[in-house]
Amino acid sequence: MIIATILALLLAGAPAQPAPSAAQQQCGAGMDIQLAHGGPAKASNVALAKFEETSPDDPCVRNIKPEEFIRLHERIVPLATKAFAHSQASFGVMVRYTLTADKPALVNMQVANAPASEKERLDPFYKQATALTDFHSTSGTVYLVFQFNVTPQLAPAPSHKRAKAG
């Protein structure tokens, strides 16, 4: 009963997913990949808002090993949280990795609504994200897209300490 209630609450807050295509419906049960939550690099103002994996060569995206996806996830998320932990603006960052079996991964990044003041954070993040190229599909092409939402980091509330009476 408690588990059903928690599940219902979690699903109520989850974004609606588009209906699967006819080809995807024939894929059967999807692969369940467990991602680490609360890794070593964490920032309350940086959220992995969306992840997508697609392949023009396999609608079921069976042409990537789960370990490969997890390895990339474990590298890109900490980079983003560290890079934008002290951001003072709201914006979005989308990083798309194009994986193939025999070539280094290609990386594209798009930024939405970032002010020029964030360039000092975006440029190093881009350089670090594009250095993550040792990721491959088992065959064909796979696109892994990570979309991050960044909000302003709130300044800590000032502490009011009383002086000891002596």
Buried (B, 14 or more C-beta within 10 A) or exposed (E): EEEEEEEEEEEEEEEEEEEEEEEBEEBEEEBEEEEEEEEEBEBEBBBBBEBEBBBEBBBEBBBBEEEBBBBBBEBBBBBBBBBBBEBBBBBBBBBBBBBBEEEEBBBEBEBEEBEEEBEEBBEEBBEBBBEBBEBBBEBBBBBBBBBBBBBEBEEEEEEEEEEEEE
